[in-house]
Amino acid sequence: MPSRHALVLFSGGQDSTVCLAWALSRFERVETIGFDYGQRHRIELECRGVVRQQIAAQFPSWAPRLADDHLLDLALLGQIGDSALTSERAIEMQANGLPNTFVPGRNLLFLTFAAALAYRRGLSVLVGGMCETDYSGYPDCRDNTLKAMQVALSLGLDTPLTLETPLMFLTKADTWAFGQQLGGAALTDLVVEHTHTCYLGERGQRHAWGYGCGECPACSLRAAGHAAWRAAA
């Protein structure tokens, strides 16, 4: 029986849901943390609770391990990190090669607050769905950034803290397959029906891969990954 306890950075999206399933399969106690930073796709905050409820109901072996949820108000991030994720504007590429959905420092702040909470609650592992394979190019999703954060947080808190990113080198097709491996068709169906990824917060249209506008970068990555996974099945 694993002895370490984990805190999952849980947005209510596909990647963080797969990471939550991964953590529940490995650690005896798993808490979750989410952040309200004024994102346009605020509906993901509603999906978080539904996904947690569905996991507890559909996976009895995981239910006892799923512990407290925490939702932090980080509205200030939306004020200092103005982007297409926090303002009503068209999603487009910028001169620096990054999409204007990039919120500067978002994951750095998320991890800092998560680490502080983990410290207080005796949780030694942080789990995040960051990935540098099929992704939008965000520098705070890259492996080197996350490794540096693990060192900085462990030093700053003067306690060993492990930062796990199980999706870091997976394609989106791999992530679909990984979820199926962890929880079978039940977890795949849960991801399709209840998680949210679309940057525009669109849940009116249901696709084979879930709900979304079908055009924003998040939807495009999710849809392409689902198609590639199904084609290889």
Contacts in CASP RR format, 6 or more apart in sequence:
PFRMAT RR
TARGET T0000
AUTHOR 0000-0000-0000
METHOD contacts of the structure
MODEL  1
MPSRHALVLFSGGQDSTVCLAWALSRFERVETIGFDYGQRHRIELECRGV
VRQQIAAQFPSWAPRLADDHLLDLALLGQIGDSALTSERAIEMQANGLPN
TFVPGRNLLFLTFAAALAYRRGLSVLVGGMCETDYSGYPDCRDNTLKAMQ
VALSLGLDTPLTLETPLMFLTKADTWAFGQQLGGAALTDLVVEHTHTCYL
GERGQRHAWGYGCGECPACSLRAAGHAAWRAAA
1 28 0 8 1.000
2 26 0 8 1.000
2 27 0 8 1.000
2 28 0 8 1.000
3 28 0 8 1.000
4 27 0 8 1.000
4 28 0 8 1.000
4 124 0 8 1.000
4 125 0 8 1.000
4 162 0 8 1.000
5 27 0 8 1.000
5 28 0 8 1.000
5 29 0 8 1.000
5 30 0 8 1.000
5 31 0 8 1.000
5 121 0 8 1.000
5 122 0 8 1.000
5 123 0 8 1.000
5 124 0 8 1.000
5 125 0 8 1.000
6 23 0 8 1.000
6 26 0 8 1.000
6 27 0 8 1.000
6 29 0 8 1.000
6 30 0 8 1.000
6 31 0 8 1.000
6 123 0 8 1.000
6 124 0 8 1.000
6 125 0 8 1.000
6 126 0 8 1.000
6 127 0 8 1.000
6 164 0 8 1.000
7 30 0 8 1.000
7 31 0 8 1.000
7 32 0 8 1.000
7 33 0 8 1.000
7 114 0 8 1.000
7 117 0 8 1.000
7 118 0 8 1.000
7 121 0 8 1.000
7 123 0 8 1.000
7 125 0 8 1.000
7 126 0 8 1.000
7 127 0 8 1.000
8 16 0 8 1.000
8 19 0 8 1.000
8 20 0 8 1.000
8 23 0 8 1.000
8 30 0 8 1.000
8 31 0 8 1.000
8 32 0 8 1.000
8 33 0 8 1.000
8 126 0 8 1.000
8 127 0 8 1.000
8 128 0 8 1.000
9 16 0 8 1.000
9 19 0 8 1.000
9 32 0 8 1.000
9 33 0 8 1.000
9 34 0 8 1.000
9 110 0 8 1.000
9 111 0 8 1.000
9 114 0 8 1.000
9 126 0 8 1.000
9 127 0 8 1.000
9 128 0 8 1.000
9 129 0 8 1.000
10 16 0 8 1.000
10 17 0 8 1.000
10 19 0 8 1.000
10 20 0 8 1.000
10 32 0 8 1.000
10 33 0 8 1.000
10 34 0 8 1.000
10 48 0 8 1.000
10 51 0 8 1.000
10 52 0 8 1.000
10 69 0 8 1.000
11 34 0 8 1.000
11 35 0 8 1.000
11 44 0 8 1.000
11 48 0 8 1.000
12 44 0 8 1.000
12 47 0 8 1.000
12 48 0 8 1.000
12 49 0 8 1.000
12 51 0 8 1.000
12 195 0 8 1.000
12 196 0 8 1.000
13 44 0 8 1.000
13 47 0 8 1.000
13 51 0 8 1.000
13 195 0 8 1.000
13 196 0 8 1.000
13 197 0 8 1.000
14 175 0 8 1.000
14 191 0 8 1.000
14 195 0 8 1.000
14 197 0 8 1.000
14 222 0 8 1.000
15 129 0 8 1.000
15 131 0 8 1.000
15 167 0 8 1.000
15 175 0 8 1.000
15 197 0 8 1.000
16 128 0 8 1.000
16 129 0 8 1.000
17 51 0 8 1.000
17 55 0 8 1.000
17 190 0 8 1.000
17 191 0 8 1.000
17 195 0 8 1.000
18 129 0 8 1.000
18 166 0 8 1.000
18 167 0 8 1.000
18 175 0 8 1.000
18 178 0 8 1.000
18 179 0 8 1.000
18 182 0 8 1.000
18 187 0 8 1.000
18 191 0 8 1.000
19 127 0 8 1.000
19 128 0 8 1.000
19 129 0 8 1.000
19 166 0 8 1.000
19 167 0 8 1.000
20 30 0 8 1.000
20 32 0 8 1.000
20 51 0 8 1.000
20 55 0 8 1.000
20 127 0 8 1.000
21 55 0 8 1.000
21 59 0 8 1.000
21 62 0 8 1.000
21 179 0 8 1.000
21 182 0 8 1.000
21 183 0 8 1.000
21 187 0 8 1.000
22 127 0 8 1.000
22 166 0 8 1.000
22 178 0 8 1.000
22 182 0 8 1.000
23 30 0 8 1.000
23 125 0 8 1.000
23 127 0 8 1.000
23 164 0 8 1.000
24 30 0 8 1.000
24 55 0 8 1.000
24 59 0 8 1.000
24 62 0 8 1.000
24 65 0 8 1.000
24 66 0 8 1.000
25 62 0 8 1.000
25 182 0 8 1.000
27 65 0 8 1.000
27 125 0 8 1.000
28 65 0 8 1.000
29 65 0 8 1.000
29 67 0 8 1.000
29 123 0 8 1.000
30 65 0 8 1.000
30 66 0 8 1.000
30 67 0 8 1.000
31 67 0 8 1.000
31 68 0 8 1.000
31 69 0 8 1.000
31 70 0 8 1.000
31 121 0 8 1.000
31 123 0 8 1.000
32 48 0 8 1.000
32 52 0 8 1.000
32 66 0 8 1.000
32 68 0 8 1.000
32 69 0 8 1.000
32 70 0 8 1.000
33 69 0 8 1.000
33 70 0 8 1.000
33 71 0 8 1.000
33 72 0 8 1.000
33 113 0 8 1.000
33 114 0 8 1.000
33 117 0 8 1.000
34 45 0 8 1.000
34 48 0 8 1.000
34 69 0 8 1.000
34 70 0 8 1.000
34 71 0 8 1.000
34 72 0 8 1.000
35 71 0 8 1.000
35 72 0 8 1.000
35 74 0 8 1.000
35 77 0 8 1.000
35 110 0 8 1.000
35 113 0 8 1.000
36 42 0 8 1.000
36 45 0 8 1.000
36 71 0 8 1.000
36 72 0 8 1.000
36 73 0 8 1.000
36 74 0 8 1.000
36 75 0 8 1.000
37 74 0 8 1.000
37 75 0 8 1.000
37 77 0 8 1.000
37 78 0 8 1.000
37 86 0 8 1.000
37 103 0 8 1.000
37 106 0 8 1.000
38 75 0 8 1.000
38 77 0 8 1.000
38 78 0 8 1.000
38 86 0 8 1.000
39 85 0 8 1.000
39 86 0 8 1.000
40 84 0 8 1.000
40 85 0 8 1.000
40 86 0 8 1.000
40 87 0 8 1.000
40 88 0 8 1.000
40 199 0 8 1.000
40 200 0 8 1.000
40 201 0 8 1.000
41 85 0 8 1.000
41 196 0 8 1.000
41 198 0 8 1.000
41 199 0 8 1.000
41 200 0 8 1.000
41 201 0 8 1.000
42 201 0 8 1.000
43 196 0 8 1.000
43 201 0 8 1.000
43 203 0 8 1.000
44 196 0 8 1.000
44 197 0 8 1.000
44 201 0 8 1.000
45 71 0 8 1.000
47 194 0 8 1.000
47 195 0 8 1.000
47 196 0 8 1.000
48 69 0 8 1.000
48 71 0 8 1.000
49 69 0 8 1.000
50 194 0 8 1.000
51 190 0 8 1.000
51 194 0 8 1.000
51 195 0 8 1.000
52 66 0 8 1.000
52 69 0 8 1.000
54 190 0 8 1.000
54 194 0 8 1.000
55 62 0 8 1.000
55 63 0 8 1.000
55 66 0 8 1.000
55 190 0 8 1.000
56 62 0 8 1.000
56 63 0 8 1.000
56 66 0 8 1.000
57 63 0 8 1.000
58 186 0 8 1.000
58 187 0 8 1.000
58 190 0 8 1.000
59 183 0 8 1.000
59 186 0 8 1.000
59 187 0 8 1.000
68 121 0 8 1.000
70 117 0 8 1.000
72 113 0 8 1.000
72 117 0 8 1.000
74 109 0 8 1.000
74 110 0 8 1.000
74 113 0 8 1.000
77 86 0 8 1.000
77 103 0 8 1.000
77 105 0 8 1.000
77 106 0 8 1.000
77 109 0 8 1.000
78 86 0 8 1.000
78 103 0 8 1.000
80 104 0 8 1.000
81 103 0 8 1.000
81 104 0 8 1.000
81 105 0 8 1.000
81 106 0 8 1.000
83 100 0 8 1.000
83 101 0 8 1.000
83 102 0 8 1.000
83 103 0 8 1.000
83 104 0 8 1.000
84 90 0 8 1.000
84 91 0 8 1.000
84 92 0 8 1.000
84 99 0 8 1.000
84 100 0 8 1.000
84 101 0 8 1.000
84 199 0 8 1.000
85 101 0 8 1.000
85 103 0 8 1.000
85 199 0 8 1.000
86 103 0 8 1.000
89 100 0 8 1.000
91 99 0 8 1.000
91 100 0 8 1.000
91 101 0 8 1.000
91 199 0 8 1.000
91 216 0 8 1.000
91 217 0 8 1.000
92 99 0 8 1.000
92 100 0 8 1.000
93 99 0 8 1.000
93 100 0 8 1.000
94 100 0 8 1.000
94 102 0 8 1.000
98 136 0 8 1.000
98 137 0 8 1.000
98 138 0 8 1.000
98 139 0 8 1.000
99 136 0 8 1.000
99 137 0 8 1.000
99 217 0 8 1.000
101 136 0 8 1.000
101 199 0 8 1.000
101 216 0 8 1.000
101 217 0 8 1.000
102 136 0 8 1.000
102 137 0 8 1.000
102 138 0 8 1.000
105 140 0 8 1.000
106 140 0 8 1.000
107 130 0 8 1.000
107 138 0 8 1.000
107 140 0 8 1.000
107 141 0 8 1.000
107 145 0 8 1.000
108 140 0 8 1.000
108 145 0 8 1.000
108 149 0 8 1.000
111 126 0 8 1.000
111 149 0 8 1.000
111 153 0 8 1.000
111 163 0 8 1.000
112 153 0 8 1.000
114 126 0 8 1.000
115 126 0 8 1.000
115 153 0 8 1.000
115 157 0 8 1.000
115 161 0 8 1.000
116 157 0 8 1.000
117 123 0 8 1.000
118 124 0 8 1.000
118 125 0 8 1.000
118 126 0 8 1.000
118 161 0 8 1.000
119 157 0 8 1.000
119 159 0 8 1.000
119 161 0 8 1.000
124 159 0 8 1.000
124 160 0 8 1.000
124 161 0 8 1.000
124 162 0 8 1.000
125 161 0 8 1.000
125 162 0 8 1.000
125 163 0 8 1.000
125 164 0 8 1.000
126 153 0 8 1.000
126 161 0 8 1.000
126 162 0 8 1.000
126 163 0 8 1.000
126 164 0 8 1.000
127 164 0 8 1.000
127 165 0 8 1.000
127 166 0 8 1.000
128 163 0 8 1.000
128 164 0 8 1.000
128 165 0 8 1.000
128 166 0 8 1.000
128 167 0 8 1.000
129 165 0 8 1.000
129 166 0 8 1.000
129 167 0 8 1.000
129 168 0 8 1.000
130 140 0 8 1.000
130 141 0 8 1.000
130 142 0 8 1.000
130 146 0 8 1.000
130 165 0 8 1.000
130 167 0 8 1.000
130 168 0 8 1.000
131 141 0 8 1.000
131 165 0 8 1.000
131 167 0 8 1.000
131 168 0 8 1.000
131 169 0 8 1.000
131 170 0 8 1.000
131 175 0 8 1.000
132 141 0 8 1.000
132 142 0 8 1.000
132 143 0 8 1.000
132 168 0 8 1.000
132 169 0 8 1.000
133 168 0 8 1.000
133 169 0 8 1.000
133 170 0 8 1.000
133 171 0 8 1.000
133 174 0 8 1.000
134 170 0 8 1.000
134 171 0 8 1.000
134 172 0 8 1.000
134 221 0 8 1.000
134 224 0 8 1.000
134 225 0 8 1.000
135 141 0 8 1.000
135 221 0 8 1.000
136 217 0 8 1.000
136 218 0 8 1.000
136 221 0 8 1.000
139 145 0 8 1.000
143 165 0 8 1.000
143 168 0 8 1.000
143 169 0 8 1.000
146 163 0 8 1.000
146 165 0 8 1.000
146 168 0 8 1.000
147 163 0 8 1.000
149 163 0 8 1.000
150 161 0 8 1.000
150 162 0 8 1.000
150 163 0 8 1.000
153 161 0 8 1.000
153 163 0 8 1.000
154 160 0 8 1.000
154 161 0 8 1.000
166 178 0 8 1.000
167 174 0 8 1.000
167 175 0 8 1.000
167 178 0 8 1.000
170 178 0 8 1.000
171 225 0 8 1.000
171 228 0 8 1.000
172 221 0 8 1.000
172 222 0 8 1.000
172 224 0 8 1.000
172 225 0 8 1.000
172 226 0 8 1.000
172 228 0 8 1.000
172 229 0 8 1.000
173 225 0 8 1.000
173 226 0 8 1.000
173 228 0 8 1.000
173 229 0 8 1.000
173 232 0 8 1.000
174 229 0 8 1.000
175 225 0 8 1.000
176 188 0 8 1.000
176 225 0 8 1.000
176 226 0 8 1.000
176 229 0 8 1.000
177 229 0 8 1.000
177 232 0 8 1.000
179 187 0 8 1.000
179 188 0 8 1.000
179 191 0 8 1.000
180 187 0 8 1.000
180 188 0 8 1.000
191 210 0 8 1.000
192 208 0 8 1.000
192 209 0 8 1.000
192 210 0 8 1.000
193 210 0 8 1.000
195 210 0 8 1.000
196 203 0 8 1.000
196 211 0 8 1.000
196 212 0 8 1.000
197 212 0 8 1.000
197 218 0 8 1.000
197 219 0 8 1.000
197 222 0 8 1.000
198 211 0 8 1.000
198 212 0 8 1.000
198 213 0 8 1.000
198 214 0 8 1.000
198 216 0 8 1.000
198 218 0 8 1.000
198 219 0 8 1.000
199 213 0 8 1.000
199 216 0 8 1.000
199 217 0 8 1.000
199 218 0 8 1.000
199 219 0 8 1.000
200 212 0 8 1.000
200 213 0 8 1.000
200 216 0 8 1.000
201 212 0 8 1.000
201 213 0 8 1.000
202 211 0 8 1.000
202 212 0 8 1.000
202 213 0 8 1.000
202 214 0 8 1.000
203 211 0 8 1.000
203 212 0 8 1.000
204 211 0 8 1.000
204 212 0 8 1.000
205 211 0 8 1.000
205 212 0 8 1.000
205 213 0 8 1.000
205 214 0 8 1.000
207 214 0 8 1.000
207 223 0 8 1.000
208 226 0 8 1.000
208 230 0 8 1.000
209 222 0 8 1.000
209 223 0 8 1.000
209 225 0 8 1.000
209 226 0 8 1.000
209 227 0 8 1.000
210 222 0 8 1.000
212 219 0 8 1.000
213 219 0 8 1.000
214 220 0 8 1.000
214 223 0 8 1.000
END
